[in-house]
Amino acid sequence: MRIRSRLLILVLAVLIPAIITAAAGIAYVYTEARQANKQNMREVARALALVVDKEIARREAILRTLGTSQSLDKADLQEFYMQAQRIANTMNAAIVLHDKSGNILLNTRLPFGSASQPVIASIRDLRKSYGPDATVVSNLYYAPISKGNSFSVQVPIQRNGEISYYLDMGMFASMLQSVFDEQRLPSNWIGTIVDREGVVVARNKQAQDFVGRQGNGPIMNKIRQEREGFNEGTALSGEAVSAFFSKAPGSDWTFVVSVPQKDMQRAAADATMMLVLLSLCLLGCAIWAALWVAAGTSNSAQALRLAAQSLGRGEDIAPRSFDIEEMDAVHTAMQKAAVDLQDAKQELERRVEVAVADAKRAQQALLQAQKLESLGRLTGGIAHDFNNVLQTLTTGLQVAAMTSKDDKIKNLIATCQRAVKQGTQLASQLMAFGRMQEARLETIDLARQLNSATPLLTGALPSSVELGLDIADDLWPVTLDPLQFELALLNLILNARDAMPQGGNIRLAIHNEILTKPKDTLPAGDYVCITLSDSGSGMSPDVSSKALDPFFTTKEAGKGSGMGLPQAYGFAKQSGGTLILDSKPGAGTVVTIYLPRSPDDVPAIKTSGDQLSQSMPPARLLLVEDNTLIRETVRPALELTGLNVTVARDGDEALRILDSGASFDLILSDIVMPGATDGIALAREISSRFHAMHVVLATGYTENAVNIPGVRVLAKPYELGDLINVLKHELQRRT
């Protein structure tokens, strides 16, 4: 696209939104003007309605004052007639006195004692509607005596709390024309007063033609139904108008203010036309200016293009001025670009080499992580199968110990049970390595925990490396995941071993320490300090600064994952402490882990053997287990406690049994099972459909966390006594 076209587009892009914005502004102004006119009409109509009420209230006050005359107290109607006539003459009005039945007693437009005149029907009917005590303003009527359109105001006159008379003041409707004269409505506005029946009482324009005429159209329907509102329609003169009406609260008459619609629209139409003409002028000037600027810019751009072609061919670019600052800057930059091209090429090649090396390292780290994940899954699967075997042995040996009376056999069984416990510990360590076990925080004695982990640690060291232990007495309790603790120690031991290929010493020390001031990220407080030091080669500051980064390793490919120190650091942070690394080349490495003192005491070692002989309350239990060996040992063991046990081989069979109508107090299920329904899915289904049944899940391996309200989880291999305690607890909860 040529520069000329681009400049035209730029001009249009600026002007068109401006024109659209201006048009929107005119529309807004037009709308606001209409709203302002409507608001003015509303305020004027309301004000004039109140003015009408004020005029009527003034006459009401005169009548009430006249009603206090002593002539009425004395029933001297002739004297009262003379008083009323003087007032009526000053106001060009007629005053009429009625008795409480409505009969006319006197009328100032007739001589005193004249024959009574008929009561105005409008007054009589309204009196029935408004009640005897209200002030009534009549609708417009033709006065037979004064021969003109008139209206009346009638008030009750009371004596001793009772109505004695009704006093009227009749006036010509023309007297209300003064309301328009005093308010000075705009010349194009139409003001109209209508009574309750919609008859025109007064009008500021052509009153002689419209007073006494009945209004019609939609506005009259609105006036009868609403106290105020707007209407778009036609005036009595046939002109299209916008009108606002407001009903006076005292007289119930309505004041209507109308404005011809053409007058409301004329100002906005004139402004719109002016904007259109101005926009066309601006558009024409802008297009001419754009074409003129485009011609000069196009020539400069052509010269710049030729210079760029010279740069591409490696030719020199002659100096030149374009009288355009930006193009001069581009031309100068192209001159410099020729010099920078070679440097840029070399820098690019260097960055490519770095990027390729980084990509290779990232790929190796990814492969190592995938390898570790696969190994972890394999290890977890093996641990699961191993746990099933251990569960069979654990339950079988406990049942055998319960039923055997031979001491020699019991001793052999106890030996086998100790071997099974060692196998259980090994399976737990396998699951911790495979990271297939949920974090289980326990408050433990580190000395006792280290004593059980020592064989694992020493087994990872060659004979050339000596492990020394320095464990203080009375260590404070700490809360942590025991398996993650053992794995962290194992990772640190392996790192120290690899740093001493020719052999050396590793020292593991644990003691209590009180921090009187913050250290690293830790606040002051009580901590248990674990220090592992080696006599290895140590680390440089650069390596030490990256040692806690996942997948960072200085070992050869395939010999290190870069996850040992990060795992230990993550364990320390998860336990509420921290890990501090101190290493110098040739001086070995010291790793210090601070663990916060636990406020809880170390729980006593649980013994379940004494509980095996206890019986269970009568209950029905559904055992869901896919492993035949476990089914054949756990079922009879539970039946020995008095439970009525039904067996299902998987989750699908368990659901079929439950759907058949069978009822159970407890469900004991494995988690990892074949079929469409594993233990977790089964527990969710039972919790949602069979609320009375409590579920206990037993697992030796799972990739999914169990987070179901009310569902207990028991780790395999479990002691039979622990299982019985859990089942008893669930039965107690159920009752």
SEBA-256595 format. One line per 5 residues: number of its first residue (from 1); their letters; for each residue x, y, z of C-alpha. Coordinates in Angstrom, 3 decimals. Example, Ala and Ser with C-alpha at 12.3 -4.5 7.8 and 13.67 -1.06 7.14 Angstrom:
2
1> as> 12.300:-4.500:7.800; 13.670:-1.060:7.140
! end
This chain:
735
1> mrirs> 0.000:0.000:0.000; 1.374:3.408:-0.968; 2.164:6.096:1.603; -0.501:8.350:0.090; -3.146:5.709:0.734
6> rllil> -1.868:5.103:4.243; -2.033:8.816:5.057; -5.569:8.983:3.719; -6.492:6.017:5.880; -4.821:7.706:8.844
11> vlavl> -6.786:10.912:8.239; -10.021:8.985:7.932; -9.146:6.894:10.981; -8.833:10.102:12.984; -11.760:12.032:11.497
16> ipaii> -14.360:9.289:11.266; -14.233:8.418:14.996; -14.279:12.146:15.722; -17.353:12.585:13.533; -18.998:9.540:15.097
21> taaag> -18.175:10.886:18.547; -19.611:14.268:17.613; -22.740:12.603:16.265; -23.034:10.625:19.476; -22.585:13.879:21.365
26> iayvy> -25.365:15.526:19.359; -27.583:12.530:20.026; -26.735:12.799:23.696; -27.375:16.536:23.734; -30.604:15.994:21.813
31> tearq> -31.709:13.387:24.325; -30.648:15.520:27.265; -32.451:18.532:25.789; -35.629:16.511:25.472; -35.194:15.271:29.020
36> ankqn> -34.559:18.817:30.216; -37.687:20.029:28.409; -39.651:17.220:29.980; -38.242:18.078:33.383; -39.161:21.738:32.883
41> mreva> -42.635:20.719:31.805; -42.935:18.490:34.869; -41.858:21.254:37.238; -44.097:23.873:35.601; -47.121:21.551:35.611
46> ralal> -46.605:20.674:39.258; -46.075:24.310:40.229; -49.121:25.574:38.338; -51.251:22.783:39.772; -50.257:24.022:43.206
51> vvdke> -50.991:27.630:42.136; -54.518:26.572:41.116; -54.945:24.894:44.490; -53.619:28.037:46.151; -56.242:30.199:44.388
56> iarre> -58.979:27.807:45.393; -57.621:27.586:48.958; -57.779:31.396:49.206; -61.488:31.315:48.400; -61.969:28.424:50.799
61> ailrt> -60.420:30.544:53.559; -62.790:33.430:52.737; -65.779:31.082:52.957; -64.650:29.639:56.274; -64.129:33.127:57.676
66> lgtsq> -67.561:34.171:56.467; -68.979:30.995:58.008; -68.024:32.251:61.471; -70.479:35.170:61.165; -72.685:35.725:64.215
71> sldka> -75.610:36.214:61.860; -75.605:32.461:61.281; -75.454:31.889:65.029; -78.606:34.019:65.368; -80.143:32.488:62.222
76> dlqef> -80.471:36.050:60.859; -80.166:35.088:57.182; -80.967:38.578:55.883; -78.066:40.105:57.777; -75.827:37.242:56.595
81> ymqaq> -77.067:37.839:53.028; -75.885:41.453:53.209; -72.451:40.408:54.527; -72.070:37.755:51.850; -73.180:40.124:49.084
86> riant> -70.521:42.683:50.012; -67.807:40.008:49.758; -69.247:38.561:46.549; -69.336:41.952:44.843; -65.659:42.595:45.606
91> mnaai> -64.669:39.246:44.063; -67.127:39.153:41.154; -68.472:35.917:42.570; -71.695:34.431:43.853; -72.067:33.165:47.414
96> vlhdk> -74.756:30.553:48.068; -75.887:29.228:51.460; -77.383:25.719:51.766; -78.927:24.023:54.720; -77.370:20.720:55.804
101> sgnil> -79.780:18.876:53.523; -78.478:20.787:50.516; -81.435:23.132:49.987; -80.483:26.667:48.863; -81.309:29.298:51.503
106> lntrl> -79.881:32.359:49.719; -77.903:33.332:46.601; -76.171:36.700:46.345; -76.908:36.871:42.593; -80.641:36.879:43.480
111> pfgsa> -82.604:39.157:45.785; -83.002:37.928:49.329; -86.063:35.753:49.712; -86.218:34.747:46.042; -87.519:31.358:45.170
116> sqpvi> -84.902:28.660:45.755; -82.791:27.579:42.806; -81.888:23.997:41.942; -78.648:22.714:43.460; -75.747:22.297:41.000
121> asird> -75.674:18.576:40.214; -71.865:18.502:40.202; -71.710:19.780:43.780; -74.399:17.386:44.963; -72.718:14.319:43.438
126> lrksy> -69.244:15.264:44.639; -70.535:15.857:48.165; -71.722:12.255:48.210; -68.288:11.065:47.084; -66.128:13.254:49.343
131> gpdat> -68.306:13.060:52.454; -70.016:15.755:54.550; -66.870:17.257:56.161; -64.692:17.836:53.072; -64.131:20.983:51.030
136> vvsnl> -65.475:20.285:47.541; -64.434:21.958:44.294; -67.015:21.406:41.577; -66.385:20.488:37.967; -66.988:23.147:35.310
141> yyapi> -70.682:23.951:34.763; -72.753:26.549:32.935; -74.282:28.969:35.489; -77.953:29.588:34.605; -78.100:32.949:36.415
146> skgns> -74.774:34.526:35.408; -74.891:32.876:31.974; -71.277:31.740:31.899; -68.886:28.811:32.505; -68.339:28.670:36.223
151> fsvqv> -67.119:26.503:39.092; -67.853:26.490:42.809; -65.997:25.919:46.065; -68.154:24.549:48.883; -67.208:24.258:52.579
156> piqrn> -69.228:22.875:55.509; -70.171:25.290:58.342; -70.220:23.648:61.757; -71.814:24.701:65.009; -71.152:22.796:68.205
161> geisy> -69.362:20.041:66.291; -72.227:19.468:63.880; -72.743:20.654:60.309; -75.378:23.387:60.139; -74.871:24.827:56.658
166> yldmg> -72.897:24.491:53.429; -71.436:27.680:51.991; -70.553:27.968:48.273; -68.608:30.507:46.275; -69.302:30.353:42.556
171> mfasm> -66.794:31.978:40.165; -66.383:32.406:36.459; -63.811:30.043:34.972; -62.222:33.025:33.234; -60.735:34.188:36.536
176> lqsvf> -58.241:31.281:36.301; -56.807:32.821:33.125; -54.871:35.123:35.455; -52.818:32.081:36.508; -51.315:31.918:32.994
181> deqrl> -50.745:35.659:32.873; -48.843:35.628:36.156; -46.694:32.567:35.346; -45.710:33.748:31.837; -45.324:30.431:30.084
186> psnwi> -43.041:30.354:26.996; -44.890:31.591:23.925; -44.947:28.168:22.254; -46.147:26.303:25.359; -49.815:25.439:25.864
191> gtivd> -51.184:25.441:29.411; -54.553:23.812:30.085; -56.598:23.245:33.258; -59.138:20.407:33.114; -61.608:19.240:35.736
196> regvv> -62.210:15.691:36.913; -64.308:14.902:33.822; -61.637:16.123:31.429; -63.515:19.328:30.562; -61.292:22.337:29.793
201> varnk> -61.630:24.929:32.579; -58.946:27.367:31.391; -56.354:27.595:28.591; -53.643:30.129:27.877; -54.277:30.000:24.110
206> qaqdf> -57.630:30.264:22.314; -59.514:29.974:25.606; -62.735:31.202:23.959; -62.611:28.232:21.568; -61.747:25.440:23.974
211> vgrqg> -63.068:26.269:27.483; -66.008:23.977:28.168; -64.924:21.392:25.565; -64.442:17.781:26.542; -60.882:16.492:26.141
216> ngpim> -60.273:13.169:24.425; -57.549:10.798:23.353; -55.047:8.670:25.316; -54.050:11.526:27.597; -57.531:11.664:29.098
221> nkirq> -57.334:7.960:29.966; -54.002:8.581:31.680; -55.401:11.599:33.572; -58.257:9.488:34.935; -55.885:6.684:36.034
226> eregf> -52.717:8.508:37.135; -51.894:11.610:39.154; -49.125:12.742:36.774; -47.224:11.591:33.708; -46.065:12.237:30.132
231> negta> -47.974:11.753:26.918; -47.094:12.040:23.237; -50.190:12.869:21.230; -52.389:15.561:19.678; -53.721:18.729:21.316
236> lsgea> -57.347:19.865:20.977; -56.157:22.154:18.183; -54.912:19.114:16.238; -51.215:19.904:16.729; -48.740:17.122:17.639
241> vsaff> -47.462:17.845:21.143; -45.526:16.359:24.040; -47.458:16.917:27.245; -47.005:16.497:30.992; -49.967:16.513:33.348
246> skapg> -50.094:16.891:37.126; -53.191:16.569:39.277; -53.650:19.206:42.000; -54.054:17.462:45.364; -56.618:19.918:46.741
251> sdwtf> -59.037:20.399:43.860; -58.397:17.120:41.969; -58.156:19.231:38.809; -55.322:18.568:36.394; -52.858:21.052:34.920
256> vvsvp> -51.514:20.043:31.491; -48.403:21.619:29.921; -47.969:20.867:26.194; -45.099:21.720:23.847; -45.298:21.244:20.054
261> qkdmq> -43.041:18.351:19.072; -41.605:20.295:16.150; -40.271:22.928:18.576; -38.593:20.259:20.746; -36.839:18.723:17.730
266> raaad> -35.854:21.882:15.850; -32.761:22.755:17.943; -31.253:19.273:17.676; -31.890:19.169:13.922; -30.124:22.526:13.421
271> atmml> -27.118:21.363:15.474; -26.908:18.122:13.515; -26.897:19.932:10.184; -24.176:22.299:11.392; -22.070:19.342:12.502
276> vllsl> -22.466:17.612:9.137; -21.350:20.700:7.226; -18.409:21.274:9.566; -17.369:17.619:9.307; -17.430:17.710:5.504
281> cllgc> -15.261:20.836:5.478; -12.758:19.293:7.889; -12.689:16.056:5.911; -11.972:17.882:2.643; -9.162:19.959:4.170
286> aiwaa> -7.621:16.906:5.827; -7.634:14.876:2.592; -5.977:17.711:0.673; -3.297:18.082:3.384; -2.707:14.321:3.438
291> lwvaa> -2.164:14.201:-0.338; 0.291:17.107:-0.172; 2.298:15.524:2.669; 2.150:12.117:0.998; 3.832:13.380:-2.157
296> gtsns> 6.920:14.603:-0.268; 7.035:11.565:2.005; 6.732:9.160:-0.929; 9.804:10.652:-2.623; 11.832:10.372:0.582
301> aqalr> 10.675:6.789:1.104; 11.743:5.867:-2.431; 15.245:7.207:-1.746; 15.341:5.288:1.525; 14.322:2.089:-0.273
306> laaqs> 17.216:2.479:-2.718; 19.600:2.919:0.225; 18.274:-0.274:1.803; 18.887:-2.192:-1.431; 22.471:-0.924:-1.403
311> lgrge> 22.842:-2.167:2.168; 21.583:-5.577:1.126; 24.198:-5.764:-1.620; 26.945:-4.742:0.805; 27.521:-1.379:-0.844
316> diapr> 28.347:1.860:0.910; 25.494:4.229:1.644; 26.126:7.862:0.858; 25.110:10.477:3.463; 21.848:12.323:2.705
321> sfdie> 19.300:14.529:4.440; 15.561:13.941:3.913; 14.285:16.869:6.004; 12.308:14.270:7.946; 13.844:13.472:11.311
326> emdav> 12.657:9.869:11.428; 13.926:9.064:7.921; 17.262:10.712:8.681; 17.521:8.472:11.739; 16.719:5.369:9.638
331> htamq> 19.325:6.317:7.038; 21.975:6.798:9.737; 20.998:3.493:11.320; 21.421:1.685:8.003; 24.899:3.136:7.675
336> kaavd> 25.749:1.764:11.114; 23.953:-1.532:10.422; 26.528:-2.556:7.866; 29.166:-2.464:10.594; 26.976:-4.252:13.143
341> lqdak> 25.809:-7.074:10.866; 28.905:-9.190:11.301; 28.929:-8.708:15.077; 25.254:-9.646:15.235; 25.880:-12.789:13.210
346> qeler> 28.613:-13.908:15.580; 26.472:-13.168:18.653; 23.595:-15.136:17.152; 25.803:-18.147:16.567; 27.004:-17.991:20.180
351> rveva> 23.448:-17.789:21.528; 22.375:-20.717:19.378; 25.161:-22.812:20.865; 24.089:-21.837:24.401; 20.432:-22.567:23.629
356> vadak> 21.286:-25.983:22.188; 23.335:-26.829:25.287; 20.493:-25.698:27.582; 18.005:-27.744:25.586; 20.188:-30.834:25.913
361> raqqa> 20.467:-30.363:29.684; 16.704:-29.857:29.965; 16.068:-32.988:27.898; 18.429:-35.004:30.078; 16.690:-33.706:33.217
366> llqaq> 13.300:-34.612:31.737; 14.459:-38.108:30.819; 15.884:-38.553:34.310; 12.611:-37.370:35.868; 10.613:-39.748:33.665
371> klesl> 12.981:-42.551:34.585; 12.515:-41.772:38.282; 8.731:-41.628:37.850; 8.685:-45.011:36.104; 10.954:-46.479:38.767
376> grltg> 8.736:-45.007:41.469; 5.598:-46.527:39.933; 7.342:-49.896:39.595; 8.565:-49.710:43.185; 5.119:-48.715:44.416
381> giahd> 3.504:-51.602:42.553; 5.980:-54.063:44.009; 5.388:-52.608:47.481; 1.630:-53.053:47.006; 1.977:-56.744:46.171
386> fnnvl> 4.506:-57.155:48.979; 2.087:-55.507:51.430; -0.645:-57.963:50.432; 1.707:-60.859:51.212; 2.710:-59.220:54.498
391> qtltt> -0.956:-58.652:55.364; -1.671:-62.349:54.877; 1.299:-63.281:57.054; 0.449:-60.694:59.727; -3.160:-61.809:60.099
396> glqva> -2.347:-65.505:59.820; 0.379:-65.320:62.454; -1.857:-63.350:64.818; -4.688:-65.877:64.440; -2.210:-68.698:64.942
401> amtsk> -0.878:-67.014:68.075; -4.432:-66.617:69.383; -5.368:-70.242:68.811; -2.073:-71.927:69.755; -1.440:-73.057:73.317
406> ddkik> 2.059:-74.440:72.759; 4.717:-72.043:74.099; 7.356:-73.223:71.635; 5.038:-72.607:68.717; 4.128:-69.190:70.141
411> nliat> 7.831:-68.310:70.352; 8.323:-69.336:66.728; 5.261:-67.292:65.753; 6.657:-64.254:67.615; 9.930:-64.617:65.707
416> cqrav> 8.010:-64.750:62.442; 6.035:-61.682:63.471; 9.260:-59.736:64.071; 10.433:-60.743:60.608; 7.123:-59.588:59.139
421> kqgtq> 7.524:-56.211:60.894; 10.942:-55.829:59.281; 9.347:-56.625:55.938; 6.652:-54.046:56.676; 9.300:-51.419:57.339
426> lasql> 11.063:-52.331:54.095; 7.785:-52.004:52.145; 7.168:-48.583:53.694; 10.636:-47.464:52.646; 9.989:-48.721:49.122
431> mafgr> 6.772:-46.680:48.967; 8.555:-43.617:50.286; 11.178:-44.011:47.576; 8.438:-44.397:44.968; 6.632:-41.372:46.472
436> mqear> 3.385:-43.320:46.406; 2.439:-42.750:50.030; 0.594:-39.751:51.430; 2.422:-37.556:53.935; 1.581:-38.888:57.416
441> letid> 2.700:-36.478:60.105; 3.447:-38.076:63.467; 4.942:-36.809:66.694; 7.996:-39.026:67.185; 11.143:-39.556:69.230
446> larql> 14.015:-38.982:66.775; 16.351:-41.262:68.711; 13.898:-44.151:68.443; 13.212:-43.396:64.768; 16.927:-43.199:63.948
451> nsatp> 17.522:-46.495:65.728; 15.059:-48.212:63.357; 16.528:-46.449:60.300; 20.189:-47.158:61.080; 20.290:-50.514:59.227
456> lltga> 18.958:-48.773:56.104; 21.604:-46.050:56.337; 24.567:-48.320:57.046; 23.465:-50.675:54.300; 23.881:-47.880:51.755
461> lpssv> 27.563:-47.324:52.659; 30.611:-49.277:51.497; 33.077:-50.650:54.012; 35.465:-47.768:53.274; 33.019:-45.220:54.728
466> elgld> 32.405:-45.143:58.476; 29.146:-43.723:59.922; 29.398:-42.197:63.393; 26.321:-41.346:65.477; 26.148:-38.722:68.234
471> iaddl> 22.601:-38.652:69.605; 21.902:-36.486:72.654; 19.695:-37.698:75.492; 16.183:-36.361:76.114; 15.595:-35.089:72.592
476> wpvtl> 12.481:-32.946:72.225; 9.607:-34.495:70.254; 9.116:-33.356:66.658; 6.198:-33.710:64.247; 7.096:-35.044:60.786
481> dplqf> 6.557:-37.800:58.231; 8.815:-40.647:59.428; 9.279:-42.144:55.976; 10.198:-38.785:54.446; 12.627:-38.284:57.335
486> elall> 14.319:-41.599:56.622; 14.412:-40.827:52.896; 15.976:-37.415:53.576; 18.685:-39.008:55.752; 19.292:-41.658:53.098
491> nliln> 19.671:-38.992:50.379; 22.151:-37.045:52.519; 24.111:-40.236:53.298; 24.265:-41.135:49.586; 25.462:-37.626:48.643
496> ardam> 28.177:-37.817:51.311; 29.201:-41.287:50.108; 29.524:-40.087:46.496; 31.701:-37.177:47.665; 34.194:-39.685:49.179
501> pqggn> 35.005:-42.229:46.432; 38.179:-43.247:48.304; 36.377:-43.613:51.627; 36.087:-41.391:54.667; 33.958:-40.529:57.685
506> irlai> 30.329:-39.424:58.005; 29.105:-38.032:61.320; 25.401:-37.766:62.178; 24.641:-35.698:65.301; 21.254:-34.773:66.814
511> hneil> 20.753:-32.396:69.754; 18.308:-29.819:71.145; 18.997:-26.165:70.372; 17.341:-22.945:71.549; 17.481:-20.081:69.047
516> tkpkd> 17.384:-16.796:70.946; 17.113:-14.812:67.723; 15.915:-15.584:64.174; 18.213:-17.727:62.047; 17.939:-18.045:58.279
521> tlpag> 14.128:-18.128:57.752; 13.389:-19.485:61.242; 11.974:-17.437:64.119; 13.470:-17.716:67.577; 12.345:-20.799:69.495
526> dyvci> 13.075:-24.419:70.431; 14.421:-26.723:67.711; 15.945:-30.162:67.287; 19.141:-29.813:65.242; 20.250:-32.636:62.895
531> tlsds> 23.786:-32.237:61.547; 25.362:-34.520:58.942; 28.992:-33.821:58.018; 31.443:-35.636:55.760; 35.144:-35.525:55.003
536> gsgms> 34.604:-35.367:51.258; 35.795:-32.996:48.558; 33.289:-30.237:49.321; 31.643:-27.862:46.836; 32.623:-24.598:45.209
541> pdvss> 30.470:-21.508:45.974; 28.916:-21.708:42.487; 27.931:-25.369:42.901; 26.803:-24.807:46.493; 24.449:-21.983:45.415
546> kaldp> 22.669:-24.351:43.000; 22.787:-27.560:45.039; 19.203:-27.187:46.323; 17.777:-26.681:42.808; 15.838:-29.716:41.500
551> ffttk> 17.686:-31.768:38.846; 20.966:-29.885:39.375; 23.835:-32.364:39.532; 27.570:-32.437:38.888; 27.593:-36.205:38.453
556> eagkg> 27.845:-38.021:35.160; 24.666:-38.745:33.198; 22.820:-41.691:34.701; 24.626:-41.488:38.064; 22.649:-38.714:39.693
561> sgmgl> 19.124:-37.320:39.501; 19.753:-33.976:41.179; 16.840:-34.656:43.585; 18.658:-35.756:46.789; 19.316:-32.395:48.449
566> pqayg> 16.070:-30.837:47.084; 14.090:-33.699:48.683; 15.809:-33.167:52.038; 15.227:-29.411:51.788; 11.569:-29.965:50.910
571> fakqs> 11.171:-32.354:53.857; 12.634:-29.761:56.259; 10.327:-27.017:54.952; 7.279:-29.337:55.040; 8.066:-30.076:58.694
576> ggtli> 8.177:-26.357:59.574; 11.958:-26.088:59.693; 14.748:-25.438:57.239; 17.968:-26.877:55.785; 21.289:-24.987:55.833
581> ldskp> 24.139:-26.067:53.553; 27.773:-25.215:54.377; 30.514:-26.491:52.075; 34.001:-25.467:51.014; 36.301:-27.089:48.437
586> gagtv> 38.581:-29.607:50.160; 36.898:-29.135:53.571; 33.873:-31.388:53.211; 30.188:-30.551:53.513; 27.978:-29.906:56.547
591> vtiyl> 24.180:-30.177:56.173; 22.114:-28.908:59.118; 18.369:-29.503:59.428; 16.378:-27.574:62.038; 13.033:-29.104:63.075
596> prspd> 10.700:-27.184:65.439; 9.925:-28.685:68.818; 6.440:-30.228:68.875; 4.000:-29.122:71.596; 2.634:-32.698:71.690
601> dvpai> 4.175:-35.601:73.550; 5.366:-38.741:71.812; 2.499:-41.242:71.960; 3.119:-44.485:73.753; 3.964:-47.535:71.657
606> ktsgd> 0.697:-49.225:70.802; 0.208:-52.848:71.795; -2.640:-54.743:70.296; -1.963:-58.296:71.358; -4.105:-58.079:74.491
611> qlsqs> -7.083:-56.946:72.456; -7.163:-59.905:70.086; -9.119:-62.001:72.498; -11.801:-59.354:72.961; -15.049:-59.989:71.158
616> mppar> -16.813:-57.562:68.856; -20.418:-56.445:69.246; -22.750:-58.423:66.954; -22.487:-56.854:63.525; -22.504:-57.678:59.802
621> lllve> -19.377:-56.810:57.827; -18.796:-56.856:54.066; -15.125:-57.646:53.264; -14.161:-56.377:49.780; -10.736:-57.765:48.797
626> dntli> -9.402:-58.998:45.468; -6.429:-60.860:46.992; -7.371:-64.468:47.773; -4.707:-64.916:50.459; -5.909:-61.869:52.403
631> retvr> -9.541:-62.941:52.107; -8.738:-66.428:53.401; -6.900:-65.069:56.468; -8.781:-61.894:57.388; -12.259:-63.430:57.107
636> palel> -11.768:-66.209:59.671; -9.838:-63.818:61.924; -12.773:-61.401:61.967; -15.274:-64.218:62.435; -13.335:-65.278:65.550
641> tglnv> -14.242:-61.881:67.062; -17.950:-62.523:66.514; -18.495:-60.616:63.298; -20.768:-61.997:60.557; -18.535:-61.598:57.475
646> tvard> -19.621:-61.596:53.811; -16.928:-61.535:51.101; -16.859:-59.656:47.761; -13.947:-60.123:45.341; -14.018:-56.564:43.949
651> gdeal> -15.923:-53.288:44.055; -18.372:-54.256:41.312; -19.402:-57.432:43.169; -19.776:-55.424:46.382; -22.197:-53.014:44.681
656> rilds> -24.205:-55.942:43.298; -24.503:-57.394:46.801; -25.627:-54.028:48.208; -28.081:-53.457:45.342; -29.638:-56.877:46.044
661> gasfd> -30.896:-55.512:49.358; -28.273:-56.937:51.703; -27.639:-54.740:54.725; -24.316:-54.369:56.565; -23.076:-52.421:59.553
666> lilsd> -19.515:-52.058:58.271; -17.661:-52.200:54.951; -13.936:-53.129:54.969; -12.477:-52.651:51.484; -9.138:-52.642:49.727
671> ivmpg> -8.433:-49.570:47.548; -6.545:-50.919:44.534; -8.767:-53.559:42.899; -9.538:-54.675:39.333; -12.770:-53.712:37.630
676> atdgi> -14.613:-50.448:37.090; -14.997:-49.694:40.822; -11.960:-49.346:43.064; -12.101:-48.852:46.821; -12.327:-45.053:46.689
681> alare> -15.172:-45.118:44.149; -16.936:-47.773:46.236; -16.618:-45.639:49.380; -18.072:-42.606:47.604; -20.985:-44.671:46.254
686> issrf> -21.755:-46.127:49.692; -21.488:-42.718:51.394; -24.003:-41.226:48.956; -26.465:-44.139:48.752; -26.155:-46.170:51.963
691> hamhv> -25.723:-43.597:54.717; -26.090:-46.079:57.586; -23.057:-48.155:56.507; -19.605:-47.036:57.667; -16.607:-47.635:55.401
696> vlatg> -13.013:-48.483:56.346; -10.448:-48.535:53.511; -7.261:-50.593:53.766; -4.393:-49.813:51.435; -0.768:-50.580:50.928
701> ytena> -0.360:-48.367:47.843; -2.429:-45.725:46.069; -1.766:-42.868:43.672; -4.932:-41.041:44.756; -5.484:-39.289:48.066
706> vnipg> -8.504:-40.447:50.072; -10.570:-37.434:51.073; -14.081:-38.700:51.815; -15.848:-37.423:54.963; -16.458:-40.187:57.507
711> vrvla> -14.256:-42.789:55.769; -11.341:-44.229:57.802; -8.105:-45.347:56.120; -5.982:-48.195:57.515; -2.477:-48.796:56.163
716> kpyel> -1.439:-52.298:55.103; -0.167:-54.452:56.580; -2.241:-53.727:59.667; -2.285:-55.471:63.020; -5.463:-57.404:63.700
721> gdlin> -5.809:-55.562:67.010; -5.603:-52.199:65.215; -8.276:-53.359:62.766; -10.545:-54.475:65.607; -10.114:-51.127:67.388
726> vlkhe> -11.002:-49.230:64.212; -14.068:-51.415:63.577; -15.214:-51.017:67.187; -14.839:-47.257:66.922; -16.901:-47.173:63.716
731> lqrrt> -19.628:-49.307:65.323; -19.738:-46.921:68.285; -20.017:-43.967:65.897; -22.848:-45.716:64.094; -24.855:-46.160:67.287
! end
